[in-house]
């Protein structure tokens, strides 16, 4: 019966998440730190009062107010919530899809831009980044925009999986030239210290997308989109009702009241990121790139990445194998910044592989 499945879907591969039971998990850009025991007790008490027999607040009003306060979201900027940023990408693609409509993004980049666009029969156009630093290729980007007139442009900032911040003025020029909407995906803004938030009032085609997953709340799946009210109002027509469940709303609102705890974790992760980057580049046969996210991309120069990945997994360490994902990522691997002990174990395991 699979012949009835849309051919666009049948041509895709499902997004694969490898099992990680019993492994040191450094493959998914998660915050490795949990909450203090006293805070968990307070959180449990908060959840105890939720009426699970009732639908959640369809507007998530309390959560939006807390987000606006903690993230300094300007008054007048509309907020739309999603079940992770993946759902927001899906909402955008559904709303902008149509005959001849094109979605464009730099590559290598977040795989879900392509995956979701193609699943919705929206033509996708990738633009390769420049070598050797994975910077945005201005000439190629502007030429592609001029040629295909994209309805939707996604730019991850910092970029995943390369970890770098594209030049801000180049992105402003993208916003000026783009005929359609431009989504700046700030999934890793907690680790970069940079944001396009102040420019929302400058560019009417700018949307900012973020997630709390990298900040330490991956388990509740909460993303949010910021932009002009007139645009977000149209996107809300596509969002499914009650998409943010009561437990997610309560947990996120609770943790935003204690956001300083997460901010301290961010500082620790950023410090450890710099140490990990320096230690990787000290290893013979390894080339690592600077990162403004909570991971580090590196290339193995003398041994195939597949062998390194397998050897690390056999040692109980799971990282991300990017070899074969894109031509620019030949023999590349990506490691999430873990705890100090996890980073040390990873480096010792990598030395054994080399």
C-alpha positions in Angstrom: 0.0 0.0 0.0 3.0 2.3 0.2 2.3 3.4 -3.4 -0.3 5.7 -2.0 2.4 7.6 0.0 3.3 10.9 -1.6 6.3 10.3 -3.9 8.1 13.3 -2.3 7.9 11.5 1.1 9.0 8.1 -0.4 12.1 9.7 -1.8 13.2 11.0 1.6 15.1 9.3 4.4 13.8 9.5 7.9 15.8 11.6 10.4 17.8 9.0 12.2 18.4 9.3 16.0 20.9 6.6 17.1 20.2 4.8 20.4 22.4 6.2 23.2 21.6 3.9 26.1 24.7 3.4 28.3 26.8 5.8 26.3 28.4 9.1 27.0 26.1 11.2 24.9 27.9 13.9 23.0 26.0 13.9 19.7 22.9 16.1 20.1 24.1 19.5 21.5 22.3 19.0 24.8 23.2 20.9 28.0 24.9 18.2 30.1 23.9 19.7 33.4 20.7 19.1 35.4 19.0 21.2 38.1 19.8 21.4 41.8 17.8 19.0 43.9 16.0 21.7 45.8 14.8 23.3 42.5 13.6 19.9 41.2 11.4 19.6 44.4 9.9 23.0 43.8 9.3 22.1 40.1 7.5 18.9 41.1 5.2 20.8 43.4 4.4 23.1 40.5 3.5 20.2 38.2 1.3 18.7 40.9 -1.3 21.3 40.5 -1.8 20.8 36.7 -5.2 19.5 35.6 -4.2 16.9 33.0 -7.8 16.2 32.2 -8.1 19.7 30.7 -6.6 21.0 27.5 -3.6 23.4 27.9 -3.9 27.1 27.5 -4.2 27.4 23.7 -2.3 30.8 23.7 0.2 29.8 26.4 -0.2 33.4 27.7 1.8 33.0 30.9 4.7 31.4 29.2 4.8 34.1 26.5 4.8 36.8 29.1 7.7 35.1 30.9 9.6 34.7 27.6 9.1 38.4 26.7 10.4 39.4 30.1 13.4 37.1 30.4 14.5 37.3 26.7 13.9 41.1 26.5 11.6 40.7 23.6 10.4 44.2 22.4 6.8 45.2 23.0 4.9 44.8 19.7 7.0 41.8 18.6 4.7 38.8 18.1 5.6 35.4 19.6 4.6 32.0 18.2 5.4 28.8 20.1 6.2 25.5 18.6 6.8 21.9 19.6 10.6 22.5 19.2 11.9 24.6 16.4 11.2 21.7 14.0 7.5 22.4 14.2 8.1 26.1 13.5 10.1 25.2 10.4 7.2 23.0 9.4 4.6 25.8 10.0 6.7 28.3 7.9 7.1 25.8 5.0 3.4 25.0 5.0 2.5 28.7 5.0 4.8 29.6 2.2 4.7 26.5 0.0 3.1 26.8 -3.4 3.8 26.3 -7.1 7.2 27.7 -7.9 7.9 28.7 -4.3 11.5 28.0 -3.2 13.2 27.6 0.2 16.9 28.5 0.3 19.6 28.0 2.9 23.4 27.8 3.2 24.9 24.4 3.3 26.1 22.5 5.2 23.4 23.6 7.6 20.5 22.3 9.7 19.2 19.2 7.8 15.6 19.9 8.8 15.3 22.9 6.5 15.8 20.7 3.4 13.9 17.7 4.9 10.7 19.6 5.8 10.7 21.7 2.6 11.0 18.7 0.4 8.4 16.7 2.4 5.9 19.5 1.6 6.7 19.6 -2.1 8.5 22.9 -1.7 11.6 23.2 -3.9 14.8 23.5 -1.9 17.9 25.3 -3.0 21.2 24.9 -1.0 24.1 27.3 -1.3 27.5 26.0 -0.4 29.5 27.8 2.2 33.0 29.1 1.4 36.1 27.1 2.1 38.2 26.8 4.3 36.4 28.7 7.1 32.7 27.9 6.3 31.9 31.6 5.9 28.9 32.7 3.9 29.8 32.8 0.2 28.3 36.3 -0.5 28.6 36.1 -4.3 27.0 32.6 -4.4 24.3 33.6 -1.9 23.3 36.8 -3.7 23.4 35.1 -7.1 21.2 32.3 -6.0 18.7 34.7 -4.4 18.6 36.7 -7.6 18.0 33.6 -9.7 15.4 31.6 -7.8 13.7 34.5 -5.8 13.2 32.4 -2.6 10.0 32.8 -0.7 11.8 31.6 2.4 15.4 31.7 3.5 16.8 30.0 6.6 20.1 31.0 8.1 21.3 29.3 11.3 23.4 31.8 13.4 25.6 30.3 14.7 25.5 27.7 12.0 25.0 24.0 12.7 27.1 21.9 12.2 30.0 24.3 11.7 29.5 26.5 14.8 30.5 29.8 13.2 28.7 33.1 13.1 28.3 34.5 9.6 29.2 38.2 9.1 26.4 40.3 10.5 26.6 42.9 7.7 26.4 40.2 5.1 23.2 38.9 6.7 21.8 42.4 6.7 22.5 42.6 3.0 20.7 39.2 2.6 17.7 40.8 4.4 17.8 43.8 2.1 17.9 41.7 -1.0 15.6 38.8 -0.1 12.2 39.0 -1.8 10.6 36.8 0.8 10.9 36.0 4.5 14.3 35.5 6.1 14.5 33.3 9.3 17.6 33.8 11.5 17.7 30.6 13.5 19.3 31.5 16.8 19.1 28.1 18.3 22.5 28.6 19.9 22.2 32.2 20.9 22.8 31.3 24.6 26.4 30.4 23.7 27.1 33.1 21.1 26.1 36.2 22.9 24.8 37.6 19.6 21.3 38.2 18.3 19.4 39.9 15.5 16.6 40.8 18.1 17.4 44.6 18.0 16.9 44.5 14.2 13.3 43.2 14.2 12.0 46.7 13.9 14.4 47.5 11.0 13.6 44.6 8.6 9.9 43.8 7.9 10.9 40.4 6.4 13.0 39.3 9.4 11.9 36.4 11.7 13.9 35.1 14.6 13.6 31.5 15.6 14.9 30.1 18.9 14.6 27.0 21.0 15.1 26.1 24.7 16.4 22.7 23.8 20.1 23.7 23.7 19.6 25.8 26.9 18.9 22.7 29.0 15.2 21.9 28.3 15.5 19.5 25.4 13.1 17.2 27.0 10.1 19.6 26.9 10.5 20.5 23.2 9.8 24.2 23.1 10.7 26.6 20.3 9.6 30.2 19.7 9.4 32.4 16.7 9.6 36.2 16.8 8.4 38.7 14.2 6.0 41.3 13.0 2.4 40.8 14.2 1.0 40.8 10.7 3.2 37.9 9.6 2.9 35.8 12.7 -0.9 36.3 12.6 -0.9 34.5 9.2 1.4 31.7 10.5 -0.8 31.1 13.5 -3.5 29.9 11.0 -1.3 26.9 10.3 -0.2 26.1 13.9 -2.2 23.2 15.3 -4.3 24.0 18.4 -3.0 23.1 21.8 0.4 22.3 20.3 2.2 23.3 23.6 1.1 20.9 26.3 0.4 21.9 29.9 3.5 20.2 31.3 5.8 22.0 28.8 4.1 25.3 29.5 4.4 25.0 33.2 8.0 23.7 33.1 9.3 26.4 30.8 7.6 29.2 32.7 9.0 27.8 36.0 12.6 27.5 34.7 12.4 31.0 33.2 11.9 32.3 36.7 15.2 30.6 37.6 17.0 31.4 34.3 20.1 32.6 36.2 20.9 29.0 36.9 20.9 28.2 33.2 23.0 31.3 32.5 25.7 30.0 34.9 25.7 26.7 33.0 26.0 28.5 29.7 29.2 30.3 31.0 30.6 27.0 32.1 29.9 25.4 28.7 31.4 28.3 26.8 34.6 28.1 28.9 34.8 24.3 28.4 34.2 24.8 24.7 37.3 26.9 24.3 39.3 24.4 26.2 38.0 21.5 24.1 38.7 23.4 20.9 42.3 24.1 22.0 42.9 20.6 23.1 41.5 19.1 19.8 43.8 21.3 17.8 46.8 20.1 19.8 46.2 16.5 18.7 48.2 15.3 15.7 45.9 14.5 12.8 43.0 16.7 14.0 41.8 20.0 12.5 39.1 21.8 14.7 37.2 24.9 13.8 36.3 27.7 16.3 32.7 27.6 17.5 30.2 30.0 19.0 27.8 27.2 19.8 27.9 24.4 22.3 29.8 22.0 20.1 33.0 21.7 18.1 33.4 20.5 14.5 36.6 18.7 13.7 38.2 16.8 10.8 40.4 13.7 11.0 43.3 14.2 8.7 44.9 10.7 8.6 42.2 8.2 9.5 38.6 7.9 8.1 36.0 9.6 10.2 33.9 6.4 10.1 36.6 4.5 11.8 37.1 7.1 14.5 33.3 7.3 15.1 33.0 3.5 15.4 36.1 3.3 17.7 34.7 5.9 20.0 31.3 4.2 20.2 33.0 1.0 21.1 34.6 2.9 24.0 31.1 4.0 25.1 31.3 7.6 23.6 28.7 8.8 21.1 29.4 11.8 18.9 28.0 12.9 15.5 29.5 11.4 12.3 29.1 14.0 9.5 31.1 12.3 6.8 29.0 11.9 3.7 26.4 14.4 4.8 27.9 17.2 2.6 31.0 17.4 0.4 32.5 20.1 2.6 32.2 17.8 5.6 34.5 15.0 4.4 35.9 13.1 7.3 34.3 15.5 9.8 32.9 14.8 13.2 31.0 17.0 15.7 31.3 16.7 19.4 28.9 18.4 21.9 30.6 20.1 24.9 29.9 17.9 27.9 30.8 18.1 31.5 34.5 18.4 32.3 34.7 14.7 33.0 32.9 13.8 29.8 35.2 16.1 27.7 38.2 14.5 29.3 37.0 11.0 28.6 36.2 11.9 25.0 39.7 13.4 24.4 41.4 10.3 26.0 39.2 8.0 23.8 40.0 10.1 20.7 43.8 9.9 21.4 43.4 6.1 21.6 41.7 6.2 18.2 44.5 8.2 16.6 
